[in-house]
Amino acid sequence: MKALRYAKRLITFNSTSHLSNSKISKYLEMKLTKHGFVVEKTRYVDPKGVPKINLVAKKGGGYGGLAWFGHSDVVPAKRWFSKKYGPFEPAIARDRLYGRGSCDMKGPIACMLAASQNFSWEDLDRPLYIVITADEEVGFDGARVVAADSKFYREMVQHQTNAVIGEPTMLEVVHAHKGCYEFTATASGVAAHSSSRDGVNANMKLIPFLSGLKEICERTESDTTLQNNKFDPPTLSFNISIEGDKTAPNVTSSQAKCHVNFRPMPDVDHGPIIEEVKRIAAETDLNLQLHPYGDPFWAMPDSEFVTASLKLLHKKKSLTVPYGTDGGVLTELENKIVCGPGNIAQAHTKNEWISLEQLHLGCEVYTKMIQHWCCN
């Protein structure tokens, strides 16, 4: 199975988000070019100085057609279930392909690569685009660069190309997902020996802010005006993590950070929540930064593209999911769905896997989509 061969090869690239994705991008560019795509590269340097590459590939003439979006980066694999095979050594057992990214989302990329090779340039009356971004797992920066710099993306927007985001959905049609916002609150102190009165402990300054956050978090779980029952869970999914300066126990902490991640939803006004967090930060003398990484994505479930996708894939209805994708950044494309092989429950796990059946079905589904939207 061609998709399996591609997935195994893609897993061997350690493309964790904090590293450069140049090696996997070079491989993907070579495969795309070999099979008739014109490949546009958009490059950027991430905030930590690491070079990144997005690939925007086009095959076929005309306008409209189909655009498929994936990402080459993966989450870290600090713990892995197998001593025999590491996270970047693909392994097959029990009709499953194991490896970091096998599900999210090197398996889906492999399926689209394999499906696209069923069509020559002459077969395509309308174009097929394949877009593979960097940094989807850490804030969608790659998608932002594509939206800003890619000529092929401008072409898609101008002609409102139908878009499929290949995140794992078990090949169900998804018409909506949540967004992803984050606050970073920083408390500053003064490091000194804890036996003296010379220090100022930043952690102590953080406590009142955390107390206010706790009240907000509890309210989002009970206030129905802050919920949307079209999603499971229906809440903003507040998540709080704390980062210290890892000083010795007898030294006062000079800095403490609180990261607050939450997931905005369509039809929920989260503006007052943002303003309340800002107020609490100001009252407790904390520096606050807001990072709106990705907006919620919503397509009308009875829209023409969603309806046609359901009919093509023999599905009864479209779904919503609680996670976010590059779709929250690619807002200029009006006709979007999320649809990919694999189960999101396996993504980011210490034994990440995708079933061989899903790889096979994924290739079949993407072949159908290309045939329907790019060929007569």
C-alpha positions as CSV (number, residue, x, y, z in Angstrom):
1,M,0.0,0.0,0.0
2,K,1.6,3.3,-1.2
3,A,0.1,5.3,1.7
4,L,1.6,3.0,4.2
5,R,5.1,3.3,2.6
6,Y,4.8,7.1,2.7
7,A,3.6,7.1,6.3
8,K,6.5,4.9,7.4
9,R,9.0,7.2,5.7
10,L,7.5,10.4,7.0
11,I,7.6,9.1,10.6
12,T,11.4,8.7,10.4
13,F,11.8,12.4,10.2
14,N,12.0,14.0,13.7
15,S,10.0,17.1,12.9
16,T,9.1,18.0,16.4
17,S,7.9,21.6,16.4
18,H,11.0,23.1,18.2
19,L,13.2,21.7,15.4
20,S,13.6,22.8,11.8
21,N,11.3,20.9,9.4
22,S,13.7,21.4,6.5
23,K,14.5,17.7,6.0
24,I,10.9,16.5,5.9
25,S,10.0,19.4,3.7
26,K,12.8,18.6,1.2
27,Y,11.5,15.0,1.0
28,L,7.9,16.1,0.5
29,E,8.9,18.7,-2.1
30,M,10.8,16.0,-4.0
31,K,7.8,13.6,-4.0
32,L,5.4,16.4,-5.0
33,T,7.6,17.6,-7.8
34,K,8.2,14.1,-9.1
35,H,4.5,13.6,-9.5
36,G,3.6,16.7,-11.4
37,F,3.1,19.4,-8.7
38,V,4.5,22.9,-8.9
39,V,5.8,23.6,-5.4
40,E,5.9,27.1,-3.8
41,K,7.9,27.4,-0.6
42,T,7.3,30.1,2.0
43,R,10.1,30.4,4.6
44,Y,10.2,32.0,8.0
45,V,12.2,31.9,11.2
46,D,10.2,31.1,14.4
47,P,10.5,33.2,17.6
48,K,13.4,31.0,18.8
49,G,15.4,31.5,15.6
50,V,14.6,28.1,14.0
51,P,14.1,28.2,10.2
52,K,10.8,26.7,9.0
53,I,9.3,25.9,5.6
54,N,5.7,25.7,4.3
55,L,5.0,23.9,1.1
56,V,2.1,25.1,-1.2
57,A,1.9,22.8,-4.2
58,K,-0.4,22.9,-7.2
59,K,-1.2,20.4,-9.9
60,G,-3.6,21.0,-12.8
61,G,-4.9,24.1,-14.6
62,G,-8.0,26.3,-14.2
63,Y,-9.4,27.6,-11.0
64,G,-11.3,26.4,-8.0
65,G,-10.8,22.7,-7.5
66,L,-9.7,21.3,-4.2
67,A,-7.1,22.4,-1.5
68,W,-5.9,19.9,1.1
69,F,-4.1,21.2,4.2
70,G,-1.8,19.3,6.5
71,H,1.2,20.0,8.8
72,S,4.6,18.5,9.0
73,D,5.4,19.2,12.7
74,V,4.7,16.8,15.6
75,V,4.5,17.1,19.3
76,P,7.4,15.9,21.5
77,A,7.8,12.2,22.4
78,K,9.6,12.4,25.7
79,R,8.0,9.2,26.8
80,W,7.5,6.3,24.4
81,F,5.9,2.9,25.1
82,S,8.4,0.7,23.2
83,K,12.1,0.0,24.1
84,K,12.6,-1.9,20.8
85,Y,11.3,0.9,18.6
86,G,11.7,4.6,19.2
87,P,9.0,7.2,18.4
88,F,10.7,7.9,15.0
89,E,11.1,4.3,14.1
90,P,7.9,3.1,12.4
91,A,6.6,-0.2,13.7
92,I,3.6,-2.3,12.6
93,A,1.7,-4.6,15.0
94,R,-1.9,-5.6,15.3
95,D,-2.8,-4.0,12.0
96,R,-1.6,-0.6,13.3
97,L,1.3,1.7,12.3
98,Y,3.0,3.1,15.4
99,G,5.2,6.2,15.5
100,R,5.1,9.8,16.5
101,G,2.9,11.6,13.9
102,S,1.4,8.4,12.5
103,C,-2.0,9.7,13.3
104,D,-1.4,13.5,13.6
105,M,-0.7,13.9,10.9
106,K,1.9,12.1,8.8
107,G,-0.7,9.3,8.1
108,P,-3.1,11.8,6.5
109,I,-0.3,13.4,4.5
110,A,0.6,10.0,3.2
111,C,-2.9,9.3,2.2
112,M,-3.2,12.5,0.2
113,L,0.2,12.0,-1.4
114,A,-0.8,8.5,-2.6
115,A,-4.3,9.7,-3.7
116,S,-2.9,12.6,-5.7
117,Q,-0.7,10.2,-7.8
118,N,-3.8,8.6,-9.2
119,F,-4.3,11.7,-11.4
120,S,-2.1,13.1,-14.1
121,W,-2.0,16.8,-14.9
122,E,-4.2,16.1,-18.0
123,D,-6.8,14.4,-15.7
124,L,-7.4,17.5,-13.8
125,D,-9.8,20.1,-15.2
126,R,-9.5,22.1,-12.0
127,P,-6.4,22.4,-9.7
128,L,-5.5,20.3,-6.8
129,Y,-3.5,22.1,-4.1
130,I,-1.6,20.4,-1.3
131,V,-0.5,22.7,1.5
132,I,1.8,21.4,4.3
133,T,2.5,23.9,7.0
134,A,5.0,24.1,9.9
135,D,4.2,24.9,13.6
136,E,0.5,23.8,13.6
137,E,1.1,22.2,17.0
138,V,2.4,25.3,18.6
139,G,0.3,28.2,17.4
140,F,-0.4,27.9,13.7
141,D,2.4,30.2,12.7
142,G,3.0,28.3,9.5
143,A,-0.6,28.8,8.3
144,R,-0.3,32.5,9.1
145,V,2.8,32.8,6.9
146,V,1.0,30.9,4.1
147,A,-2.0,33.2,4.3
148,A,0.2,36.3,4.2
149,D,2.9,35.3,1.6
150,S,1.7,32.5,-0.7
151,K,0.6,33.4,-4.2
152,F,-1.1,30.0,-4.6
153,Y,-3.1,30.7,-1.4
154,R,-4.2,34.1,-2.8
155,E,-5.4,32.2,-5.9
156,M,-7.4,29.9,-3.7
157,V,-9.0,32.8,-1.9
158,Q,-9.8,34.6,-5.1
159,H,-11.6,31.7,-6.6
160,Q,-12.9,30.3,-3.2
161,T,-11.4,26.8,-3.7
162,N,-13.0,24.1,-1.6
163,A,-10.7,23.2,1.3
164,V,-10.2,20.0,3.3
165,I,-8.1,20.1,6.5
166,G,-6.8,16.6,7.0
167,E,-6.7,16.3,10.8
168,P,-7.8,12.9,12.0
169,T,-11.6,12.6,12.2
170,M,-12.0,8.9,11.4
171,L,-13.0,10.3,7.9
172,E,-16.1,11.9,9.3
173,V,-17.1,15.3,7.9
174,V,-16.5,18.0,10.5
175,H,-18.1,21.4,9.9
176,A,-16.9,23.2,13.1
177,H,-14.1,23.3,15.7
178,K,-13.1,25.5,18.6
179,G,-10.4,28.1,18.5
180,C,-7.2,28.4,20.6
181,Y,-6.3,31.5,22.7
182,E,-3.7,31.8,25.4
183,F,-2.8,34.3,28.1
184,T,0.7,34.5,29.7
185,A,0.8,36.3,33.0
186,T,4.2,37.1,34.4
187,A,5.0,38.0,38.0
188,S,8.4,39.6,38.7
189,G,10.2,39.4,42.0
190,V,13.7,39.7,43.5
191,A,16.0,36.8,44.1
192,A,17.6,36.7,47.5
193,H,18.4,34.3,50.3
194,S,15.1,33.3,51.8
195,S,16.4,33.8,55.4
196,S,16.6,37.6,54.7
197,R,14.0,40.2,53.9
198,D,15.9,41.3,50.8
199,G,13.9,39.2,48.3
200,V,10.5,39.4,46.7
201,N,8.9,36.1,45.9
202,A,7.2,36.2,42.5
203,N,5.1,33.1,43.4
204,M,3.5,35.0,46.2
205,K,2.5,37.8,43.7
206,L,1.0,35.1,41.4
207,I,-1.4,33.6,44.1
208,P,-4.1,36.4,44.0
209,F,-4.2,36.1,40.2
210,L,-4.6,32.4,40.4
211,S,-7.4,32.8,42.9
212,G,-9.2,35.1,40.4
213,L,-8.6,32.6,37.6
214,K,-10.1,29.8,39.6
215,E,-13.3,31.7,40.0
216,I,-13.5,32.4,36.3
217,C,-12.7,28.8,35.4
218,E,-15.5,27.5,37.7
219,R,-17.9,30.0,36.1
220,T,-17.2,28.8,32.6
221,E,-18.2,25.3,33.7
222,S,-21.5,26.5,35.1
223,D,-22.6,29.6,33.2
224,T,-24.6,28.4,30.2
225,T,-24.1,31.8,28.4
226,L,-20.4,30.8,28.2
227,Q,-21.2,27.4,26.7
228,N,-22.2,26.0,23.3
229,N,-23.9,22.6,23.4
230,K,-23.0,21.9,19.8
231,F,-19.6,20.9,21.1
232,D,-18.5,18.2,23.5
233,P,-17.4,19.4,26.0
234,P,-19.6,22.5,25.6
235,T,-17.2,24.8,27.6
236,L,-14.3,27.1,26.9
237,S,-12.0,24.4,28.4
238,F,-9.8,26.7,30.6
239,N,-6.5,25.1,31.3
240,I,-3.9,26.6,33.7
241,S,-0.2,25.7,33.9
242,I,2.5,27.4,36.0
243,E,6.1,27.9,35.2
244,G,8.7,28.9,37.8
245,D,12.4,29.9,37.6
246,K,13.5,26.6,39.2
247,T,15.5,28.2,41.9
248,A,16.9,26.6,45.0
249,P,14.4,26.1,47.9
250,N,16.2,28.8,50.0
251,V,16.1,31.4,47.2
252,T,13.1,33.6,46.6
253,S,11.8,33.2,43.0
254,S,12.5,36.2,40.8
255,Q,9.9,35.2,38.2
256,A,6.8,33.1,37.9
257,K,4.6,32.6,34.9
258,C,1.0,31.4,34.5
259,H,-0.2,30.2,31.1
260,V,-3.9,30.1,30.5
261,N,-5.2,28.2,27.5
262,F,-8.8,28.4,26.5
263,R,-10.9,27.4,23.4
264,P,-13.3,30.0,22.1
265,M,-16.4,28.8,20.4
266,P,-18.8,30.2,17.8
267,D,-21.8,32.0,19.3
268,V,-20.1,32.5,22.6
269,D,-18.9,36.0,23.6
270,H,-15.6,35.4,25.4
271,G,-14.7,39.2,25.3
272,P,-15.9,39.9,28.8
273,I,-13.8,37.0,30.1
274,I,-10.7,38.5,28.4
275,E,-11.4,41.9,30.0
276,E,-11.9,40.3,33.4
277,V,-8.5,38.5,33.2
278,K,-6.9,41.8,32.1
279,R,-8.4,43.5,35.1
280,I,-7.2,40.9,37.6
281,A,-3.7,41.0,36.1
282,A,-3.6,44.8,36.5
283,E,-4.8,44.7,40.1
284,T,-2.2,42.1,41.0
285,D,0.7,43.9,39.2
286,L,1.3,41.2,36.6
287,N,2.4,41.6,33.0
288,L,-0.2,40.0,30.8
289,Q,0.1,39.0,27.1
290,L,-2.8,37.6,25.0
291,H,-2.0,35.2,22.2
292,P,-5.0,34.6,19.9
293,Y,-3.5,31.7,18.0
294,G,-6.6,30.5,16.1
295,D,-10.2,31.5,15.8
296,P,-13.2,29.1,16.0
297,F,-14.1,27.6,12.7
298,W,-17.7,27.2,11.7
299,A,-19.4,26.2,8.4
300,M,-23.1,25.9,8.1
301,P,-23.9,22.2,8.2
302,D,-26.4,22.6,5.4
303,S,-24.0,24.5,3.2
304,E,-23.4,23.3,-0.4
305,F,-19.8,22.1,0.3
306,V,-20.7,20.3,3.5
307,T,-23.8,18.7,2.0
308,A,-21.8,17.6,-1.1
309,S,-19.1,16.1,1.1
310,L,-21.6,14.1,3.1
311,K,-23.2,12.7,0.0
312,L,-19.8,11.8,-1.6
313,L,-18.6,10.0,1.6
314,H,-22.0,8.4,2.3
315,K,-22.3,10.1,5.7
316,K,-25.6,11.1,7.4
317,K,-24.5,14.3,9.1
318,S,-21.5,16.4,9.8
319,L,-19.9,16.8,13.3
320,T,-18.1,19.3,15.5
321,V,-14.8,18.7,17.4
322,P,-13.4,20.4,20.4
323,Y,-9.8,20.9,19.1
324,G,-8.4,23.4,16.7
325,T,-6.7,23.3,13.3
326,D,-5.1,25.6,10.8
327,G,-8.7,26.3,9.7
328,G,-8.9,28.8,12.5
329,V,-6.3,30.9,10.6
330,L,-7.4,30.2,7.0
331,T,-10.5,32.3,7.5
332,E,-10.6,33.8,4.0
333,L,-11.5,30.4,2.6
334,E,-15.2,30.1,3.1
335,N,-15.8,26.5,2.0
336,K,-14.0,24.3,4.5
337,I,-14.3,21.0,6.3
338,V,-12.1,18.9,8.4
339,C,-11.8,15.3,7.3
340,G,-8.9,12.9,7.8
341,P,-8.0,9.3,8.6
342,G,-7.2,8.2,12.1
343,N,-8.7,8.9,15.5
344,I,-7.8,12.0,17.4
345,A,-7.8,9.9,20.6
346,Q,-4.5,8.4,19.4
347,A,-2.8,11.7,18.6
348,H,-0.1,13.0,21.0
349,T,-0.1,9.7,23.0
350,K,2.9,7.8,24.2
351,N,1.9,5.0,21.8
352,E,0.5,7.0,18.9
353,W,-0.8,4.8,16.1
354,I,-3.1,4.8,13.0
355,S,-4.8,1.6,11.8
356,L,-3.8,0.2,8.4
357,E,-7.5,0.2,7.5
358,Q,-7.7,4.0,8.0
359,L,-4.7,4.5,5.8
360,H,-6.4,2.5,3.1
361,L,-9.7,4.2,3.5
362,G,-8.1,7.6,3.7
363,C,-6.5,7.1,0.3
364,E,-9.8,6.0,-1.1
365,V,-11.7,9.0,0.3
366,Y,-9.2,11.5,-0.9
367,T,-9.2,9.9,-4.4
368,K,-13.0,10.4,-4.5
369,M,-12.6,14.0,-3.4
370,I,-10.1,14.8,-6.1
371,Q,-12.2,13.1,-8.7
372,H,-15.3,15.0,-7.7
373,W,-13.9,18.5,-7.3
374,C,-11.0,18.5,-9.8
375,C,-12.2,16.3,-12.7
376,N,-15.2,16.3,-15.0
